[in-house]
Amino acid sequence: MKKTLPSVLFASDKRKGVLLLLRDGAKEMKDLLYALDTTRTALLPQMKILEEHHLVDHYDDIYELTHIGELIVDDMAPLLSTLEAFDNNIDYWGTHNLSFISPHLLKRIDKVKKCKAITPPFADIYKLNEEILETSPISKSHYGIVTYYHPLFTQFLSNMISNNVNVYLIVHQSVLDGFRTEHSTQLEKLMQSEFFHFSVYPGNLSFVGFACNDYYFMIRLLKSNGEYDTKYILCNDKDALEWGKELFEYYLKDSTTITDI
């Protein structure tokens, strides 16, 4: 009795691995064995199952996807990436508010599959993220969205501007008020720089903060019940950086540019 296709696809890591490898084109058996770190004896029974279900063909010692295999794997690969993204940090994603993510970006949440959920030590919960602090001044660009005021923001921004980093910052109205009240002189100086691009978002931002530079992407979410949380997501993967910049652009289009205080 044949297995069901879902069982063929997901019940064996070896079969799943073969299908994903063959998505890029035909492969010799020796290349499959090397990529999967397995033996011919262990892999051949799995290849037979794939062939019996018309997902894979082979000639000589070369294997390739059938037309049915191509159709299925093209849909399977994004699903596996999405599952991996959530599975890596399921307790974090599952207990936090994701409503702020636009539908088109939520469908591509697999881009952040290599991110980590970080719990900072108690002594560091009110500090700015060290990875962002260290790498933004040596980046070409820094993108940030903040919903809270921190007294070190102006120093951090000034440091980047002095290094000719293009800074793109979106803030909640309360943050703009904090700048005006506490650091109006420093803010005015920042706004004189061609490297500083400042906007205010008119609505509610249903997350705590976001930062993205050439090296890292970081976002701190609210819990599902709206409570503040010190944990955050941190990534240094190229796909995650691109996803983060697109998230920034999504909020930028509805933001108002600030030219004076």
C-alpha positions as CSV (number, residue, x, y, z in Angstrom):
1,M,0.0,0.0,0.0
2,K,1.4,3.4,-1.0
3,K,2.0,6.2,1.4
4,T,-0.1,9.4,1.2
5,L,1.7,12.3,-0.4
6,P,1.8,14.3,2.8
7,S,3.5,11.4,4.5
8,V,6.0,11.1,1.6
9,L,6.8,14.8,1.8
10,F,7.0,15.3,5.6
11,A,7.6,12.0,7.4
12,S,11.2,11.6,6.3
13,D,13.9,14.3,6.6
14,K,15.9,12.5,3.9
15,R,13.0,12.5,1.4
16,K,12.3,16.1,2.2
17,G,16.0,17.0,1.9
18,V,16.2,15.3,-1.5
19,L,13.2,17.1,-2.9
20,L,14.5,20.5,-1.8
21,L,18.0,19.8,-3.3
22,L,16.5,18.7,-6.6
23,R,14.5,21.9,-6.7
24,D,17.7,23.6,-8.0
25,G,18.1,20.9,-10.8
26,A,19.2,17.4,-11.4
27,K,21.8,15.9,-9.0
28,E,24.1,12.9,-9.1
29,M,23.7,10.5,-6.2
30,K,27.1,11.3,-4.9
31,D,26.2,15.0,-4.5
32,L,22.9,14.1,-2.7
33,L,24.8,11.8,-0.3
34,Y,27.3,14.5,0.4
35,A,24.7,17.2,1.0
36,L,22.6,15.0,3.2
37,D,25.6,13.5,5.0
38,T,24.3,10.0,4.6
39,T,25.1,6.7,2.9
40,R,23.8,5.1,-0.4
41,T,22.4,2.2,1.6
42,A,20.3,4.6,3.8
43,L,19.2,6.8,1.0
44,L,18.2,4.3,-1.7
45,P,15.0,3.1,0.0
46,Q,13.9,6.8,0.3
47,M,14.6,7.4,-3.4
48,K,12.5,4.4,-4.3
49,I,9.6,5.8,-2.4
50,L,9.9,9.1,-4.2
51,E,10.0,7.4,-7.5
52,E,7.1,5.2,-6.7
53,H,5.0,8.3,-6.0
54,H,6.2,9.9,-9.3
55,L,8.0,12.7,-7.6
56,V,11.5,11.8,-8.8
57,D,13.0,10.2,-11.9
58,H,16.5,8.9,-12.4
59,Y,18.8,7.8,-15.2
60,D,22.2,6.3,-14.7
61,D,23.1,7.8,-11.2
62,I,21.4,11.1,-11.8
63,Y,18.1,12.1,-10.1
64,E,15.7,14.9,-11.0
65,L,12.1,16.0,-10.1
66,T,9.2,15.0,-12.3
67,H,6.7,17.6,-13.4
68,I,4.5,16.6,-10.5
69,G,7.5,16.8,-8.2
70,E,8.3,20.4,-9.4
71,L,4.8,21.6,-8.8
72,I,4.6,20.1,-5.3
73,V,8.1,21.2,-4.2
74,D,7.5,24.8,-5.5
75,D,4.7,25.1,-3.0
76,M,6.3,23.0,-0.3
77,A,9.5,25.0,0.0
78,P,7.8,28.3,1.2
79,L,5.7,26.4,3.6
80,L,8.7,24.7,5.1
81,S,10.5,28.1,5.4
82,T,7.5,29.6,7.2
83,L,7.3,26.6,9.6
84,E,11.0,26.9,10.3
85,A,10.7,30.7,11.0
86,F,8.0,30.1,13.6
87,D,9.4,26.8,14.9
88,N,12.7,28.4,15.8
89,N,11.0,30.8,18.2
90,I,7.5,29.6,18.5
91,D,7.0,30.6,22.1
92,Y,8.0,34.1,21.3
93,W,5.9,34.5,18.1
94,G,3.0,32.7,19.6
95,T,2.7,35.0,22.6
96,H,3.2,38.4,20.9
97,N,1.2,40.7,18.7
98,L,1.8,40.4,15.0
99,S,-1.0,42.6,13.8
100,F,1.4,45.4,12.9
101,I,2.9,43.3,10.1
102,S,1.3,44.0,6.7
103,P,-0.3,41.0,5.0
104,H,2.2,40.9,2.2
105,L,5.1,40.8,4.7
106,L,3.4,38.3,7.0
107,K,3.2,35.9,4.0
108,R,7.0,36.3,3.7
109,I,7.8,35.8,7.4
110,D,10.0,32.9,6.4
111,K,12.6,35.6,5.6
112,V,13.3,35.9,9.4
113,K,13.7,32.2,9.9
114,K,17.3,32.6,11.0
115,C,16.5,35.1,13.7
116,K,16.9,34.5,17.5
117,A,14.6,35.5,20.4
118,I,16.9,37.3,22.9
119,T,16.2,37.7,26.6
120,P,18.5,40.5,27.9
121,P,20.0,40.3,31.4
122,F,18.0,42.3,34.0
123,A,20.8,44.9,34.2
124,D,20.5,45.6,30.4
125,I,16.7,45.8,29.9
126,Y,16.7,49.6,29.6
127,K,19.9,49.8,27.5
128,L,20.0,50.2,23.7
129,N,20.9,47.0,21.9
130,E,24.7,46.6,21.7
131,E,24.8,45.0,18.3
132,I,22.9,47.9,16.8
133,L,25.0,50.5,18.7
134,E,28.2,49.0,17.5
135,T,27.3,48.4,13.8
136,S,25.0,51.3,12.9
137,P,27.9,53.9,13.0
138,I,29.8,51.8,10.5
139,S,26.8,51.1,8.2
140,K,25.8,53.0,5.1
141,S,22.2,53.3,6.4
142,H,20.3,53.0,9.6
143,Y,16.5,52.5,9.7
144,G,14.6,52.9,12.9
145,I,11.0,53.1,14.2
146,V,10.5,53.9,17.9
147,T,7.5,54.3,20.1
148,Y,9.3,55.3,23.3
149,Y,11.7,58.1,24.2
150,H,15.2,57.1,25.4
151,P,17.7,59.8,26.7
152,L,20.6,58.3,24.7
153,F,18.8,58.5,21.3
154,T,20.2,61.9,20.4
155,Q,23.8,60.8,21.2
156,F,23.4,57.7,19.2
157,L,21.9,59.6,16.2
158,S,24.6,62.2,16.4
159,N,27.3,59.5,16.4
160,M,25.9,58.0,13.2
161,I,25.5,61.4,11.5
162,S,29.1,62.3,12.3
163,N,30.1,59.1,10.4
164,N,28.0,60.1,7.4
165,V,25.4,57.3,8.0
166,N,22.1,57.9,6.3
167,V,19.6,57.8,9.2
168,Y,15.9,57.2,8.5
169,L,13.8,57.5,11.6
170,I,10.1,57.2,12.2
171,V,8.7,58.0,15.6
172,H,5.4,58.1,17.4
173,Q,4.1,61.6,18.3
174,S,5.0,61.1,22.0
175,V,8.6,60.5,21.0
176,L,8.7,63.7,19.0
177,D,7.3,65.5,22.0
178,G,10.1,64.0,24.1
179,F,12.7,65.2,21.7
180,R,11.2,68.7,21.7
181,T,11.1,68.8,25.5
182,E,14.3,67.2,26.4
183,H,16.7,67.7,23.5
184,S,15.3,70.4,21.2
185,T,18.7,71.9,20.5
186,Q,20.3,68.6,19.6
187,L,17.4,67.6,17.5
188,E,17.5,70.9,15.6
189,K,21.2,70.3,14.9
190,L,20.5,66.8,13.6
191,M,17.8,68.1,11.3
192,Q,20.3,70.4,9.7
193,S,22.2,67.4,8.4
194,E,21.5,66.0,4.9
195,F,22.0,62.5,6.4
196,F,19.1,62.8,8.8
197,H,15.6,61.9,7.6
198,F,12.9,62.3,10.2
199,S,9.2,61.3,10.1
200,V,6.3,60.9,12.5
201,Y,3.7,58.2,12.2
202,P,0.2,59.4,12.8
203,G,-1.4,56.3,14.1
204,N,-0.7,53.7,16.8
205,L,2.4,51.5,16.4
206,S,1.6,48.1,17.8
207,F,5.1,47.2,18.7
208,V,7.9,48.7,20.9
209,G,10.7,49.4,18.5
210,F,12.6,48.5,15.3
211,A,16.1,49.0,14.0
212,C,17.8,47.8,10.9
213,N,21.3,48.6,9.5
214,D,23.8,46.9,7.1
215,Y,24.5,44.1,9.7
216,Y,21.5,43.6,12.0
217,F,17.7,43.7,12.1
218,M,16.1,44.0,15.5
219,I,12.5,44.3,16.6
220,R,10.8,44.3,20.0
221,L,7.2,43.2,20.0
222,L,4.3,43.7,22.5
223,K,2.8,40.7,24.1
224,S,-0.6,39.5,22.7
225,N,-2.4,41.2,25.6
226,G,-0.6,44.5,24.9
227,E,1.9,44.3,27.7
228,Y,5.5,45.5,27.2
229,D,8.2,42.8,27.0
230,T,12.0,43.2,27.2
231,K,12.6,40.2,24.9
232,Y,13.3,41.0,21.2
233,I,14.1,39.4,17.9
234,L,17.6,39.8,16.5
235,C,18.8,38.7,13.0
236,N,22.0,39.2,10.9
237,D,20.8,37.3,7.8
238,K,20.6,39.1,4.4
239,D,17.0,38.0,3.8
240,A,15.9,39.3,7.2
241,L,17.6,42.7,6.6
242,E,15.7,43.1,3.3
243,W,12.4,42.1,5.1
244,G,13.2,44.6,7.8
245,K,13.8,47.5,5.3
246,E,10.5,46.6,3.6
247,L,8.7,46.8,7.0
248,F,10.2,50.3,7.4
249,E,9.0,51.4,3.9
250,Y,5.5,50.1,4.8
251,Y,5.3,52.5,7.7
252,L,7.2,55.3,6.0
253,K,4.5,55.7,3.2
254,D,1.9,56.8,5.8
255,S,4.3,58.9,7.9
256,T,4.8,62.7,7.7
257,T,8.2,64.2,7.1
258,I,9.4,66.5,9.9
259,T,11.4,69.5,8.6
260,D,11.5,71.7,11.7
261,I,10.7,71.5,15.4
